Amino acid sequence: QPDYSDTPSPYEVTVYPGQTVGVSLVAVGQRNGTVPATITAQYDPDDGATFGDLQSTQKSSTTCSELCYTILSRRKTEEVKLNIDGSCAVGGIPLSVSITLQECPIGFSLSNSSDQCVCEERLQKYTNSCDINNGEIA
């Protein structure tokens, strides 16, 4: 079991349930150069949180990459750990991302089936779309 006593301070973000979180990062190899890497995101499965489709494993390039995660949860906070997979991961310390989930904004409500903010039922017949990522009701 790795010793995470030197884990850096968590990266903290505040979003609405279902909103996309972008994390910019670059992987540094053993010779201090940037390297492509496979990044695996993990959270405590007992929390009941999930990621959007195909987001738990993503690849970074040799330049700064923004990895995007959509957190679907009913909890107020989630802790996500980003780990580097592969040979360059020896001794790697995961990046901790602390996510605070706000209540859905006016015009949106938390979906019981998808755990994300969706257009309120009474507005659905008057709108074409609701997008929690930009807070737009159109």
N, CA, C and O atoms as CSV, one atom per row, in Angstrom:
chain,resi,resn,atom,element,x,y,z
A,1,GLN,N,N,0.852,-1.187,0.000
A,1,GLN,CA,C,0.000,0.000,0.000
A,1,GLN,C,C,0.893,1.245,0.000
A,1,GLN,O,O,1.758,1.378,0.866
A,2,PRO,N,N,0.697,2.163,-0.963
A,2,PRO,CA,C,1.513,3.377,-1.017
A,2,PRO,C,C,1.313,4.253,0.211
A,2,PRO,O,O,0.244,4.256,0.822
A,3,ASP,N,N,2.363,4.998,0.562
A,3,ASP,CA,C,2.298,5.951,1.663
A,3,ASP,C,C,1.974,7.316,1.076
A,3,ASP,O,O,2.790,7.891,0.356
A,4,TYR,N,N,0.788,7.838,1.378
A,4,TYR,CA,C,0.363,9.122,0.833
A,4,TYR,C,C,0.567,10.260,1.821
A,4,TYR,O,O,-0.121,11.278,1.736
A,5,SER,N,N,1.497,10.109,2.755
A,5,SER,CA,C,1.696,11.148,3.762
A,5,SER,C,C,2.214,12.444,3.140
A,5,SER,O,O,2.043,13.518,3.717
A,6,ASP,N,N,2.844,12.352,1.970
A,6,ASP,CA,C,3.333,13.554,1.290
A,6,ASP,C,C,2.382,14.029,0.207
A,6,ASP,O,O,2.777,14.793,-0.674
A,7,THR,N,N,1.130,13.587,0.262
A,7,THR,CA,C,0.159,13.965,-0.750
A,7,THR,C,C,-0.027,15.479,-0.755
A,7,THR,O,O,-0.227,16.083,0.298
A,8,PRO,N,N,0.039,16.100,-1.946
A,8,PRO,CA,C,-0.146,17.552,-2.005
A,8,PRO,C,C,-1.550,17.957,-1.579
A,8,PRO,O,O,-2.466,17.134,-1.562
A,9,SER,N,N,-1.710,19.224,-1.237
A,9,SER,CA,C,-3.024,19.737,-0.849
A,9,SER,C,C,-4.011,19.455,-1.966
A,9,SER,O,O,-3.650,19.511,-3.142
A,10,PRO,N,N,-5.259,19.151,-1.611
A,10,PRO,CA,C,-6.224,18.823,-2.656
A,10,PRO,C,C,-6.534,20.020,-3.547
A,10,PRO,O,O,-6.538,21.172,-3.112
A,11,TYR,N,N,-6.786,19.707,-4.774
A,11,TYR,CA,C,-7.280,20.668,-5.752
A,11,TYR,C,C,-8.768,20.776,-5.457
A,11,TYR,O,O,-9.455,19.755,-5.446
A,12,GLU,N,N,-9.290,21.971,-5.217
A,12,GLU,CA,C,-10.670,22.119,-4.784
A,12,GLU,C,C,-11.500,22.824,-5.851
A,12,GLU,O,O,-11.095,23.857,-6.384
A,13,VAL,N,N,-12.664,22.258,-6.156
A,13,VAL,CA,C,-13.587,22.865,-7.106
A,13,VAL,C,C,-15.001,22.761,-6.557
A,13,VAL,O,O,-15.307,21.880,-5.753
A,14,THR,N,N,-15.861,23.675,-7.003
A,14,THR,CA,C,-17.270,23.666,-6.631
A,14,THR,C,C,-18.087,23.649,-7.911
A,14,THR,O,O,-17.913,24.505,-8.778
A,15,VAL,N,N,-18.981,22.671,-8.029
A,15,VAL,CA,C,-19.796,22.508,-9.231
A,15,VAL,C,C,-21.203,22.070,-8.851
A,15,VAL,O,O,-21.487,21.780,-7.689
A,16,TYR,N,N,-22.075,22.028,-9.847
A,16,TYR,CA,C,-23.405,21.469,-9.681
A,16,TYR,C,C,-23.362,19.988,-10.072
A,16,TYR,O,O,-22.530,19.608,-10.896
A,17,PRO,N,N,-24.222,19.149,-9.513
A,17,PRO,CA,C,-24.255,17.742,-9.921
A,17,PRO,C,C,-24.465,17.624,-11.431
A,17,PRO,O,O,-25.394,18.221,-11.976
A,18,GLY,N,N,-23.614,16.865,-12.103
A,18,GLY,CA,C,-23.694,16.693,-13.549
A,18,GLY,C,C,-22.873,17.689,-14.331
A,18,GLY,O,O,-22.740,17.556,-15.547
A,19,GLN,N,N,-22.318,18.689,-13.661
A,19,GLN,CA,C,-21.478,19.676,-14.346
A,19,GLN,C,C,-20.086,19.084,-14.550
A,19,GLN,O,O,-19.617,18.298,-13.727
A,20,THR,N,N,-19.432,19.458,-15.635
A,20,THR,CA,C,-18.113,18.932,-15.958
A,20,THR,C,C,-17.028,19.686,-15.209
A,20,THR,O,O,-17.034,20.915,-15.150
A,21,VAL,N,N,-16.087,18.925,-14.634
A,21,VAL,CA,C,-14.931,19.480,-13.929
A,21,VAL,C,C,-13.709,19.272,-14.821
A,21,VAL,O,O,-13.441,18.150,-15.250
A,22,GLY,N,N,-12.979,20.329,-15.101
A,22,GLY,CA,C,-11.751,20.218,-15.876
A,22,GLY,C,C,-10.542,20.297,-14.960
A,22,GLY,O,O,-10.442,21.198,-14.126
A,23,VAL,N,N,-9.622,19.348,-15.119
A,23,VAL,CA,C,-8.397,19.327,-14.325
A,23,VAL,C,C,-7.223,19.389,-15.302
A,23,VAL,O,O,-7.031,18.475,-16.105
A,24,SER,N,N,-6.448,20.453,-15.234
A,24,SER,CA,C,-5.289,20.596,-16.114
A,24,SER,C,C,-4.078,19.981,-15.444
A,24,SER,O,O,-3.782,20.274,-14.286
A,25,LEU,N,N,-3.372,19.117,-16.183
A,25,LEU,CA,C,-2.182,18.498,-15.608
A,25,LEU,C,C,-1.229,18.048,-16.700
A,25,LEU,O,O,-1.580,17.949,-17.876
A,26,VAL,N,N,-0.009,17.780,-16.260
A,26,VAL,CA,C,1.019,17.217,-17.125
A,26,VAL,C,C,1.766,16.171,-16.295
A,26,VAL,O,O,2.015,16.380,-15.108
A,27,ALA,N,N,2.122,15.049,-16.918
A,27,ALA,CA,C,2.876,14.002,-16.221
A,27,ALA,C,C,4.362,14.245,-16.438
A,27,ALA,O,O,4.796,14.550,-17.548
A,28,VAL,N,N,5.134,14.108,-15.368
A,28,VAL,CA,C,6.584,14.312,-15.430
A,28,VAL,C,C,7.256,12.966,-15.213
A,28,VAL,O,O,6.961,12.260,-14.249
A,29,GLY,N,N,8.167,12.615,-16.126
A,29,GLY,CA,C,8.851,11.332,-16.057
A,29,GLY,C,C,10.013,11.341,-15.082
A,29,GLY,O,O,10.265,12.342,-14.411
A,30,GLN,N,N,10.724,10.217,-15.007
A,30,GLN,CA,C,11.823,10.051,-14.058
A,30,GLN,C,C,12.998,10.975,-14.337
A,30,GLN,O,O,13.797,11.247,-13.441
A,31,ARG,N,N,13.110,11.457,-15.557
A,31,ARG,CA,C,14.212,12.382,-15.899
A,31,ARG,C,C,13.729,13.821,-15.977
A,31,ARG,O,O,14.363,14.664,-16.611
A,32,ASN,N,N,12.603,14.099,-15.329
A,32,ASN,CA,C,12.009,15.435,-15.220
A,32,ASN,C,C,11.501,16.005,-16.533
A,32,ASN,O,O,11.266,17.210,-16.626
A,33,GLY,N,N,11.325,15.172,-17.548
A,33,GLY,CA,C,10.696,15.612,-18.789
A,33,GLY,C,C,9.227,15.249,-18.769
A,33,GLY,O,O,8.809,14.357,-18.032
A,34,THR,N,N,8.442,15.945,-19.584
A,34,THR,CA,C,7.019,15.622,-19.649
A,34,THR,C,C,6.829,14.367,-20.494
A,34,THR,O,O,7.529,14.161,-21.486
A,35,VAL,N,N,5.886,13.544,-20.096
A,35,VAL,CA,C,5.622,12.280,-20.769
A,35,VAL,C,C,4.122,12.094,-20.938
A,35,VAL,O,O,3.338,12.597,-20.133
A,36,PRO,N,N,3.714,11.367,-21.993
A,36,PRO,CA,C,2.296,11.005,-22.072
A,36,PRO,C,C,1.994,9.996,-20.972
A,36,PRO,O,O,2.873,9.231,-20.574
A,37,ALA,N,N,0.781,9.989,-20.487
A,37,ALA,CA,C,0.432,9.069,-19.395
A,37,ALA,C,C,-1.038,8.709,-19.456
A,37,ALA,O,O,-1.853,9.439,-20.022
A,38,THR,N,N,-1.358,7.585,-18.871
A,38,THR,CA,C,-2.747,7.191,-18.680
A,38,THR,C,C,-3.115,7.542,-17.246
A,38,THR,O,O,-2.462,7.096,-16.303
A,39,ILE,N,N,-4.145,8.329,-17.091
A,39,ILE,CA,C,-4.576,8.808,-15.778
A,39,ILE,C,C,-5.867,8.086,-15.404
A,39,ILE,O,O,-6.836,8.099,-16.162
A,40,THR,N,N,-5.871,7.464,-14.242
A,40,THR,CA,C,-7.058,6.779,-13.745
A,40,THR,C,C,-7.636,7.563,-12.577
A,40,THR,O,O,-6.930,7.871,-11.617
A,41,ALA,N,N,-8.911,7.881,-12.662
A,41,ALA,CA,C,-9.604,8.589,-11.588
A,41,ALA,C,C,-10.357,7.583,-10.740
A,41,ALA,O,O,-11.013,6.681,-11.261
A,42,GLN,N,N,-10.256,7.748,-9.416
A,42,GLN,CA,C,-10.926,6.842,-8.493
A,42,GLN,C,C,-11.607,7.631,-7.390
A,42,GLN,O,O,-11.167,8.723,-7.029
A,43,TYR,N,N,-12.662,7.081,-6.871
A,43,TYR,CA,C,-13.365,7.637,-5.721
A,43,TYR,C,C,-13.828,6.458,-4.890
A,43,TYR,O,O,-13.730,5.311,-5.325
A,44,ASP,N,N,-14.321,6.726,-3.724
A,44,ASP,CA,C,-14.801,5.656,-2.848
A,44,ASP,C,C,-16.116,5.128,-3.404
A,44,ASP,O,O,-17.112,5.851,-3.405
A,45,PRO,N,N,-16.144,3.871,-3.882
A,45,PRO,CA,C,-17.373,3.347,-4.486
A,45,PRO,C,C,-18.541,3.260,-3.512
A,45,PRO,O,O,-19.692,3.177,-3.941
A,46,ASP,N,N,-18.271,3.277,-2.221
A,46,ASP,CA,C,-19.348,3.237,-1.236
A,46,ASP,C,C,-20.122,4.551,-1.185
A,46,ASP,O,O,-21.221,4.605,-0.634
A,47,ASP,N,N,-19.551,5.608,-1.758
A,47,ASP,CA,C,-20.212,6.910,-1.758
A,47,ASP,C,C,-21.422,6.952,-2.678
A,47,ASP,O,O,-22.324,7.768,-2.486
A,48,GLY,N,N,-21.444,6.065,-3.689
A,48,GLY,CA,C,-22.540,6.078,-4.649
A,48,GLY,C,C,-22.313,7.022,-5.808
A,48,GLY,O,O,-23.206,7.200,-6.637
A,49,ALA,N,N,-21.146,7.632,-5.892
A,49,ALA,CA,C,-20.857,8.545,-6.994
A,49,ALA,C,C,-20.441,7.764,-8.227
A,49,ALA,O,O,-19.950,6.639,-8.128
A,50,THR,N,N,-20.642,8.371,-9.390
A,50,THR,CA,C,-20.164,7.795,-10.642
A,50,THR,C,C,-19.609,8.912,-11.517
A,50,THR,O,O,-19.859,10.092,-11.275
A,51,PHE,N,N,-18.853,8.520,-12.535
A,51,PHE,CA,C,-18.361,9.464,-13.531
A,51,PHE,C,C,-19.250,9.363,-14.762
A,51,PHE,O,O,-19.973,8.383,-14.941
A,52,GLY,N,N,-19.186,10.394,-15.613
A,52,GLY,CA,C,-19.849,10.300,-16.907
A,52,GLY,C,C,-19.195,9.194,-17.733
A,52,GLY,O,O,-18.171,8.641,-17.333
A,53,ASP,N,N,-19.774,8.878,-18.863
A,53,ASP,CA,C,-19.294,7.793,-19.724
A,53,ASP,C,C,-17.815,7.932,-20.066
A,53,ASP,O,O,-17.356,9.014,-20.432
A,54,LEU,N,N,-17.076,6.841,-19.947
A,54,LEU,CA,C,-15.685,6.702,-20.392
A,54,LEU,C,C,-14.733,7.740,-19.802
A,54,LEU,O,O,-13.757,8.112,-20.453
A,55,GLN,N,N,-14.995,8.213,-18.584
A,55,GLN,CA,C,-14.148,9.247,-18.011
A,55,GLN,C,C,-13.193,8.747,-16.942
A,55,GLN,O,O,-12.306,9.499,-16.539
A,56,SER,N,N,-13.327,7.523,-16.463
A,56,SER,CA,C,-12.484,7.103,-15.355
A,56,SER,C,C,-11.037,6.885,-15.780
A,56,SER,O,O,-10.140,6.999,-14.944
A,57,THR,N,N,-10.777,6.576,-17.052
A,57,THR,CA,C,-9.407,6.444,-17.551
A,57,THR,C,C,-9.254,7.346,-18.770
A,57,THR,O,O,-9.992,7.221,-19.747
A,58,GLN,N,N,-8.281,8.261,-18.697
A,58,GLN,CA,C,-8.029,9.183,-19.801
A,58,GLN,C,C,-6.527,9.293,-20.027
A,58,GLN,O,O,-5.735,8.951,-19.149
A,59,LYS,N,N,-6.139,9.769,-21.202
A,59,LYS,CA,C,-4.722,9.911,-21.524
A,59,LYS,C,C,-4.337,11.387,-21.554
A,59,LYS,O,O,-5.075,12.228,-22.067
A,60,SER,N,N,-3.153,11.684,-20.988
A,60,SER,CA,C,-2.601,13.034,-21.093
A,60,SER,C,C,-1.508,13.003,-22.147
A,60,SER,O,O,-0.984,11.938,-22.470
A,61,SER,N,N,-1.165,14.153,-22.678
A,61,SER,CA,C,-0.109,14.232,-23.696
A,61,SER,C,C,1.172,14.749,-23.052
A,61,SER,O,O,1.258,14.845,-21.828
A,62,THR,N,N,2.159,15.082,-23.867
A,62,THR,CA,C,3.416,15.604,-23.325
A,62,THR,C,C,3.315,17.095,-23.010
A,62,THR,O,O,4.248,17.677,-22.458
A,63,THR,N,N,2.207,17.703,-23.351
A,63,THR,CA,C,1.954,19.088,-22.961
A,63,THR,C,C,0.821,19.078,-21.937
A,63,THR,O,O,0.205,18.043,-21.684
A,64,CYS,N,N,0.560,20.228,-21.362
A,64,CYS,CA,C,-0.509,20.313,-20.370
A,64,CYS,C,C,-1.827,19.882,-21.002
A,64,CYS,O,O,-2.209,20.383,-22.060
A,65,SER,N,N,-2.510,18.966,-20.360
A,65,SER,CA,C,-3.771,18.438,-20.864
A,65,SER,C,C,-4.882,18.750,-19.878
A,65,SER,O,O,-4.677,18.726,-18.665
A,66,GLU,N,N,-6.055,19.043,-20.410
A,66,GLU,CA,C,-7.208,19.203,-19.531
A,66,GLU,C,C,-8.040,17.929,-19.613
A,66,GLU,O,O,-8.559,17.576,-20.672
A,67,LEU,N,N,-8.156,17.251,-18.485
A,67,LEU,CA,C,-8.984,16.059,-18.392
A,67,LEU,C,C,-10.313,16.478,-17.787
A,67,LEU,O,O,-10.344,17.210,-16.799
A,68,CYS,N,N,-11.404,16.019,-18.372
A,68,CYS,CA,C,-12.727,16.444,-17.928
A,68,CYS,C,C,-13.476,15.290,-17.273
A,68,CYS,O,O,-13.475,14.163,-17.768
A,69,TYR,N,N,-14.107,15.597,-16.161
A,69,TYR,CA,C,-14.866,14.610,-15.403
A,69,TYR,C,C,-16.230,15.182,-15.068
A,69,TYR,O,O,-16.351,16.342,-14.675
A,70,THR,N,N,-17.249,14.360,-15.227
A,70,THR,CA,C,-18.601,14.730,-14.824
A,70,THR,C,C,-18.952,13.874,-13.621
A,70,THR,O,O,-19.015,12.649,-13.722
A,71,ILE,N,N,-19.179,14.513,-12.487
A,71,ILE,CA,C,-19.462,13.796,-11.248
A,71,ILE,C,C,-20.966,13.725,-11.050
A,71,ILE,O,O,-21.652,14.746,-10.987
A,72,LEU,N,N,-21.461,12.509,-10.953
A,72,LEU,CA,C,-22.887,12.287,-10.709
A,72,LEU,C,C,-23.028,11.760,-9.288
A,72,LEU,O,O,-22.626,10.635,-8.993
A,73,SER,N,N,-23.599,12.577,-8.411
A,73,SER,CA,C,-23.654,12.204,-7.003
A,73,SER,C,C,-24.754,12.976,-6.291
A,73,SER,O,O,-25.149,14.060,-6.720
A,74,ARG,N,N,-25.244,12.397,-5.191
A,74,ARG,CA,C,-26.220,13.060,-4.330
A,74,ARG,C,C,-25.556,13.616,-3.074
A,74,ARG,O,O,-26.199,14.307,-2.283
A,75,ARG,N,N,-24.290,13.320,-2.894
A,75,ARG,CA,C,-23.576,13.809,-1.711
A,75,ARG,C,C,-23.157,15.263,-1.904
A,75,ARG,O,O,-23.151,15.768,-3.026
A,76,LYS,N,N,-22.812,15.925,-0.821
A,76,LYS,CA,C,-22.382,17.330,-0.889
A,76,LYS,C,C,-20.920,17.464,-1.313
A,76,LYS,O,O,-20.534,18.468,-1.912
A,77,THR,N,N,-20.106,16.447,-1.001
A,77,THR,CA,C,-18.693,16.500,-1.390
A,77,THR,C,C,-18.253,15.125,-1.896
A,77,THR,O,O,-18.785,14.094,-1.485
A,78,GLU,N,N,-17.287,15.136,-2.780
A,78,GLU,CA,C,-16.661,13.921,-3.282
A,78,GLU,C,C,-15.158,14.153,-3.324
A,78,GLU,O,O,-14.703,15.266,-3.591
A,79,GLU,N,N,-14.404,13.125,-3.064
A,79,GLU,CA,C,-12.945,13.180,-3.130
A,79,GLU,C,C,-12.524,12.232,-4.251
A,79,GLU,O,O,-12.799,11.034,-4.196
A,80,VAL,N,N,-11.861,12.776,-5.259
A,80,VAL,CA,C,-11.414,11.978,-6.399
A,80,VAL,C,C,-9.892,11.970,-6.388
A,80,VAL,O,O,-9.263,13.009,-6.187
A,81,LYS,N,N,-9.307,10.811,-6.602
A,81,LYS,CA,C,-7.846,10.678,-6.674
A,81,LYS,C,C,-7.470,10.354,-8.110
A,81,LYS,O,O,-8.010,9.422,-8.706
A,82,LEU,N,N,-6.537,11.129,-8.666
A,82,LEU,CA,C,-6.045,10.896,-10.020
A,82,LEU,C,C,-4.684,10.227,-9.916
A,82,LEU,O,O,-3.755,10.783,-9.331
A,83,ASN,N,N,-4.568,9.031,-10.486
A,83,ASN,CA,C,-3.343,8.240,-10.429
A,83,ASN,C,C,-2.768,8.060,-11.822
A,83,ASN,O,O,-3.513,7.952,-12.796
A,84,ILE,N,N,-1.438,8.027,-11.921
A,84,ILE,CA,C,-0.771,7.732,-13.188
A,84,ILE,C,C,-0.560,6.235,-13.275
A,84,ILE,O,O,-0.021,5.620,-12.355
A,85,ASP,N,N,-0.988,5.648,-14.391
A,85,ASP,CA,C,-0.797,4.221,-14.630
A,85,ASP,C,C,0.448,4.013,-15.487
A,85,ASP,O,O,0.861,4.906,-16.227
A,86,GLY,N,N,1.037,2.833,-15.379
A,86,GLY,CA,C,2.140,2.463,-16.258
A,86,GLY,C,C,3.493,2.596,-15.605
A,86,GLY,O,O,3.602,2.811,-14.398
A,87,SER,N,N,4.531,2.463,-16.424
A,87,SER,CA,C,5.902,2.402,-15.917
A,87,SER,C,C,6.383,3.698,-15.293
A,87,SER,O,O,7.264,3.671,-14.433
A,88,CYS,N,N,5.829,4.835,-15.700
A,88,CYS,CA,C,6.295,6.103,-15.125
A,88,CYS,C,C,5.636,6.377,-13.779
A,88,CYS,O,O,5.893,7.413,-13.167
A,89,ALA,N,N,4.793,5.465,-13.310
A,89,ALA,CA,C,4.043,5.689,-12.078
A,89,ALA,C,C,4.783,5.260,-10.821
A,89,ALA,O,O,4.226,5.360,-9.727
A,90,VAL,N,N,6.002,4.793,-10.938
A,90,VAL,CA,C,6.744,4.306,-9.775
A,90,VAL,C,C,6.874,5.423,-8.748
A,90,VAL,O,O,7.430,6.482,-9.042
A,91,GLY,N,N,6.367,5.191,-7.557
A,91,GLY,CA,C,6.470,6.180,-6.487
A,91,GLY,C,C,5.560,7.378,-6.675
A,91,GLY,O,O,5.672,8.357,-5.938
A,92,GLY,N,N,4.667,7.322,-7.642
A,92,GLY,CA,C,3.795,8.456,-7.908
A,92,GLY,C,C,2.798,8.684,-6.787
A,92,GLY,O,O,2.296,7.736,-6.183
A,93,ILE,N,N,2.520,9.934,-6.519
A,93,ILE,CA,C,1.553,10.314,-5.494
A,93,ILE,C,C,0.301,10.799,-6.220
A,93,ILE,O,O,0.406,11.670,-7.083
A,94,PRO,N,N,-0.878,10.266,-5.902
A,94,PRO,CA,C,-2.082,10.706,-6.613
A,94,PRO,C,C,-2.421,12.160,-6.297
A,94,PRO,O,O,-2.177,12.650,-5.195
A,95,LEU,N,N,-2.986,12.830,-7.287
A,95,LEU,CA,C,-3.500,14.176,-7.097
A,95,LEU,C,C,-4.908,14.044,-6.528
A,95,LEU,O,O,-5.752,13.352,-7.098
A,96,SER,N,N,-5.154,14.700,-5.421
A,96,SER,CA,C,-6.457,14.639,-4.780
A,96,SER,C,C,-7.294,15.831,-5.244
A,96,SER,O,O,-6.850,16.976,-5.160
A,97,VAL,N,N,-8.500,15.561,-5.732
A,97,VAL,CA,C,-9.414,16.607,-6.182
A,97,VAL,C,C,-10.635,16.573,-5.279
A,97,VAL,O,O,-11.381,15.594,-5.272
A,98,SER,N,N,-10.837,17.633,-4.521
A,98,SER,CA,C,-11.986,17.736,-3.631
A,98,SER,C,C,-13.093,18.500,-4.366
A,98,SER,O,O,-12.904,19.649,-4.766
A,99,ILE,N,N,-14.236,17.857,-4.536
A,99,ILE,CA,C,-15.331,18.440,-5.296
A,99,ILE,C,C,-16.506,18.697,-4.363
A,99,ILE,O,O,-17.020,17.777,-3.728
A,100,THR,N,N,-16.923,19.947,-4.288
A,100,THR,CA,C,-18.101,20.328,-3.519
A,100,THR,C,C,-19.254,20.487,-4.501
A,100,THR,O,O,-19.155,21.230,-5.477
A,101,LEU,N,N,-20.347,19.779,-4.232
A,101,LEU,CA,C,-21.511,19.820,-5.110
A,101,LEU,C,C,-22.565,20.745,-4.506
A,101,LEU,O,O,-23.037,20.531,-3.390
A,102,GLN,N,N,-22.921,21.776,-5.269
A,102,GLN,CA,C,-23.928,22.740,-4.828
A,102,GLN,C,C,-25.326,22.223,-5.157
A,102,GLN,O,O,-25.492,21.295,-5.949
A,103,GLU,N,N,-26.325,22.840,-4.535
A,103,GLU,CA,C,-27.706,22.551,-4.914
A,103,GLU,C,C,-27.931,23.084,-6.317
A,103,GLU,O,O,-27.305,24.065,-6.719
A,104,CYS,N,N,-28.812,22.451,-7.056
A,104,CYS,CA,C,-29.095,22.880,-8.425
A,104,CYS,C,C,-29.602,24.326,-8.432
A,104,CYS,O,O,-30.331,24.734,-7.528
A,105,PRO,N,N,-29.215,25.099,-9.453
A,105,PRO,CA,C,-29.658,26.501,-9.515
A,105,PRO,C,C,-31.132,26.613,-9.907
A,105,PRO,O,O,-31.761,25.621,-10.275
A,106,ILE,N,N,-31.665,27.805,-9.826
A,106,ILE,CA,C,-33.061,28.074,-10.185
A,106,ILE,C,C,-33.297,27.613,-11.623
A,106,ILE,O,O,-32.505,27.905,-12.519
A,107,GLY,N,N,-34.388,26.897,-11.826
A,107,GLY,CA,C,-34.741,26.381,-13.151
A,107,GLY,C,C,-34.272,24.950,-13.366
A,107,GLY,O,O,-34.653,24.311,-14.347
A,108,PHE,N,N,-33.449,24.442,-12.454
A,108,PHE,CA,C,-32.945,23.074,-12.531
A,108,PHE,C,C,-33.338,22.332,-11.267
A,108,PHE,O,O,-33.550,22.942,-10.219
A,109,SER,N,N,-33.435,21.003,-11.370
A,109,SER,CA,C,-33.675,20.172,-10.188
A,109,SER,C,C,-32.823,18.915,-10.317
A,109,SER,O,O,-32.416,18.536,-11.415
A,110,LEU,N,N,-32.560,18.274,-9.175
A,110,LEU,CA,C,-31.727,17.081,-9.163
A,110,LEU,C,C,-32.558,15.880,-9.621
A,110,LEU,O,O,-33.578,15.550,-9.017
A,111,SER,N,N,-32.106,15.237,-10.691
A,111,SER,CA,C,-32.802,14.073,-11.232
A,111,SER,C,C,-32.600,12.868,-10.316
A,111,SER,O,O,-31.475,12.573,-9.912
A,112,ASN,N,N,-33.684,12.175,-9.991
A,112,ASN,CA,C,-33.594,10.973,-9.169
A,112,ASN,C,C,-32.920,9.835,-9.917
A,112,ASN,O,O,-32.299,8.972,-9.297
A,113,SER,N,N,-33.032,9.819,-11.229
A,113,SER,CA,C,-32.491,8.694,-11.999
A,113,SER,C,C,-31.044,8.900,-12.437
A,113,SER,O,O,-30.304,7.927,-12.583
A,114,SER,N,N,-30.628,10.151,-12.648
A,114,SER,CA,C,-29.274,10.376,-13.172
A,114,SER,C,C,-28.341,11.117,-12.211
A,114,SER,O,O,-27.157,11.275,-12.511
A,115,ASP,N,N,-28.847,11.570,-11.073
A,115,ASP,CA,C,-28.036,12.304,-10.091
A,115,ASP,C,C,-27.343,13.524,-10.688
A,115,ASP,O,O,-26.200,13.824,-10.342
A,116,GLN,N,N,-28.022,14.216,-11.573
A,116,GLN,CA,C,-27.484,15.452,-12.132
A,116,GLN,C,C,-28.594,16.493,-12.243
A,116,GLN,O,O,-29.777,16.154,-12.244
A,117,CYS,N,N,-28.204,17.755,-12.336
A,117,CYS,CA,C,-29.174,18.833,-12.462
A,117,CYS,C,C,-29.769,18.821,-13.868
A,117,CYS,O,O,-29.047,18.851,-14.864
A,118,VAL,N,N,-31.086,18.778,-13.926
A,118,VAL,CA,C,-31.812,18.780,-15.197
A,118,VAL,C,C,-32.860,19.894,-15.142
A,118,VAL,O,O,-33.151,20.437,-14.076
A,119,CYS,N,N,-33.413,20.217,-16.289
A,119,CYS,CA,C,-34.429,21.259,-16.369
A,119,CYS,C,C,-35.622,20.875,-15.507
A,119,CYS,O,O,-36.081,19.734,-15.554
A,120,GLU,N,N,-36.133,21.830,-14.712
A,120,GLU,CA,C,-37.295,21.549,-13.874
A,120,GLU,C,C,-38.468,21.120,-14.740
A,120,GLU,O,O,-38.655,21.620,-15.850
A,121,GLU,N,N,-39.248,20.195,-14.223
A,121,GLU,CA,C,-40.354,19.614,-14.979
A,121,GLU,C,C,-41.317,20.671,-15.502
A,121,GLU,O,O,-41.770,20.584,-16.644
A,122,ARG,N,N,-41.634,21.667,-14.683
A,122,ARG,CA,C,-42.612,22.677,-15.111
A,122,ARG,C,C,-42.093,23.565,-16.236
A,122,ARG,O,O,-42.882,24.238,-16.898
A,123,LEU,N,N,-40.757,23.580,-16.469
A,123,LEU,CA,C,-40.186,24.372,-17.558
A,123,LEU,C,C,-39.963,23.566,-18.832
A,123,LEU,O,O,-39.781,24.146,-19.903
A,124,GLN,N,N,-39.972,22.244,-18.735
A,124,GLN,CA,C,-39.614,21.396,-19.870
A,124,GLN,C,C,-40.486,21.621,-21.100
A,124,GLN,O,O,-39.986,21.543,-22.223
A,125,LYS,N,N,-41.763,21.896,-20.921
A,125,LYS,CA,C,-42.626,22.091,-22.093
A,125,LYS,C,C,-42.372,23.428,-22.789
A,125,LYS,O,O,-42.834,23.639,-23.911
A,126,TYR,N,N,-41.637,24.339,-22.126
A,126,TYR,CA,C,-41.358,25.648,-22.711
A,126,TYR,C,C,-39.919,25.786,-23.221
A,126,TYR,O,O,-39.557,26.821,-23.781
A,127,THR,N,N,-39.106,24.757,-23.033
A,127,THR,CA,C,-37.692,24.854,-23.402
A,127,THR,C,C,-37.290,23.755,-24.375
A,127,THR,O,O,-37.902,22.688,-24.417
A,128,ASN,N,N,-36.257,24.033,-25.150
A,128,ASN,CA,C,-35.678,23.028,-26.039
A,128,ASN,C,C,-34.557,22.280,-25.344
A,128,ASN,O,O,-34.356,21.088,-25.574
A,129,SER,N,N,-33.828,22.987,-24.492
A,129,SER,CA,C,-32.702,22.335,-23.804
A,129,SER,C,C,-32.338,23.087,-22.538
A,129,SER,O,O,-32.610,24.279,-22.394
A,130,CYS,N,N,-31.718,22.359,-21.632
A,130,CYS,CA,C,-31.143,22.924,-20.414
A,130,CYS,C,C,-29.727,22.384,-20.331
A,130,CYS,O,O,-29.518,21.179,-20.473
A,131,ASP,N,N,-28.759,23.247,-20.104
A,131,ASP,CA,C,-27.366,22.814,-20.028
A,131,ASP,C,C,-26.773,23.314,-18.716
A,131,ASP,O,O,-26.549,24.512,-18.542
A,132,ILE,N,N,-26.517,22.378,-17.785
A,132,ILE,CA,C,-25.996,22.761,-16.479
A,132,ILE,C,C,-24.548,23.262,-16.585
A,132,ILE,O,O,-24.094,24.000,-15.710
A,133,ASN,N,N,-23.823,22.879,-17.632
A,133,ASN,CA,C,-22.430,23.315,-17.762
A,133,ASN,C,C,-22.297,24.820,-18.002
A,133,ASN,O,O,-21.300,25.423,-17.603
A,134,ASN,N,N,-23.290,25.427,-18.647
A,134,ASN,CA,C,-23.230,26.883,-18.811
A,134,ASN,C,C,-24.430,27.575,-18.182
A,134,ASN,O,O,-24.597,28.785,-18.341
A,135,GLY,N,N,-25.281,26.817,-17.459
A,135,GLY,CA,C,-26.430,27.387,-16.759
A,135,GLY,C,C,-27.492,27.919,-17.703
A,135,GLY,O,O,-28.264,28.804,-17.334
A,136,GLU,N,N,-27.539,27.389,-18.918
A,136,GLU,CA,C,-28.433,27.927,-19.948
A,136,GLU,C,C,-29.722,27.124,-20.056
A,136,GLU,O,O,-29.715,25.895,-20.112
A,137,ILE,N,N,-30.823,27.859,-20.083
A,137,ILE,CA,C,-32.137,27.274,-20.364
A,137,ILE,C,C,-32.597,27.944,-21.643
A,137,ILE,O,O,-32.815,29.155,-21.675
A,138,ALA,N,N,-32.745,27.147,-22.707
A,138,ALA,CA,C,-33.107,27.731,-24.016
A,138,ALA,C,C,-34.400,27.132,-24.536
A,138,ALA,O,O,-34.859,27.499,-25.618
